[in-house]
Amino acid sequence: MISGITSYGNLYNRFLDSTKNYCDFTLFGIKNLYYYHNQGVVEETFRYKKYEFGNIVGDSINLLGFPNDALERIDNMYTSLNSKIESENSVLQTLLPQQTNKEDRLYIKKLLTDRLKSSWLEIRQNVTLFQIDLRDNQLSLSKVSDRINLVSNYYDGFISGTAASIVVPLVLDSTGTTNGVTGLTQSVGLLNDKIDTYITTLKTNINLRYDTVLENYEEYFFFFHKLLNYNVLLKLDPFVNQKNAKQLLEFKTDKLFVELLDSTNVNIGYKHTNNWSYVKSEYERNIFSILKPMFNYDVNKFSEYNLYDNTLNTTLDEIKGELPTEQLFSINFTESPTNVSLVSQFFKNTIVGSNNDSYNNKVIENITIS
């Protein structure tokens, strides 16, 4: 029989590291989508979610649900807006003054078609990368949480690579060593409270609103981040924080805005005609009229992500400031004569592939546990 003392201080520290990485990435990844695209991309990414809840040592905590079918919805929005551009019914086309001639309308059409495709691909790529990193951080957190959940029930196990890859289950002493499992679960529980507060607050920042608040939400979704310049600040409502607006503009570009008005450096095979000079100013004013509500919507989100004294950032700082434990959380263990039921069933059905119960009762010898 295997017996001895094992310690769980390192297990807690791995849980702490995974928690820090998970929480830090969720805000960092969302802020990047918000900065370089817009709040609508954030909201659409999380319109539908799965894996939103977790259970760690009996605590039901909030998780940032994994995006479900986000890319499919983005593709559908792209198809919808592209169809409108082709039929010259997109908002940026209906804003053209009545006296705009056919050739200038064709230039706008071809420009929007081209820039829509590049924006769609860019958003799609960034959302995909975000989902990959979110998945990796969630898996890292869930793996160590699963081990802690096993230990919290006074079981543990080691995988043997030499004996049919089965689990050696260990029973932990619930009455012997002090500050063992109880100390581990209490420390994890305190951290769970902060995770739950943090993720709950983060979720309130991404409630779906953009497509009901903004009339021109498709143009906002794909074009907003390339229609901005500092002149927009002059068009803002007085209550909008000018400091936040300027900081947000650092992540935007007015490239599409410039290209719509001036075709000099645009390489799409079409140019504005001489007649454009008579309608250009009116078109510029019309563009500003739709940018104002879009910009106000995004600026009003800025402080929720960036203020250091709000609940979101304060809780994240507390989590990141947690120090690794110096406690050992040591406890006595003894090899169990029977396997842990769920682990046993998994290995019997998946690894061993046999219904022979003798697999569950193998005696494991000469195993060194470190």
Summary of the structure (lengths in Angstrom):
residues: 370
radius of gyration: 28.3
end to end distance: 15.9
largest distance: 92.1
contacts: 1127
relative contact order: 0.19
helix: 61%
strand: 9%
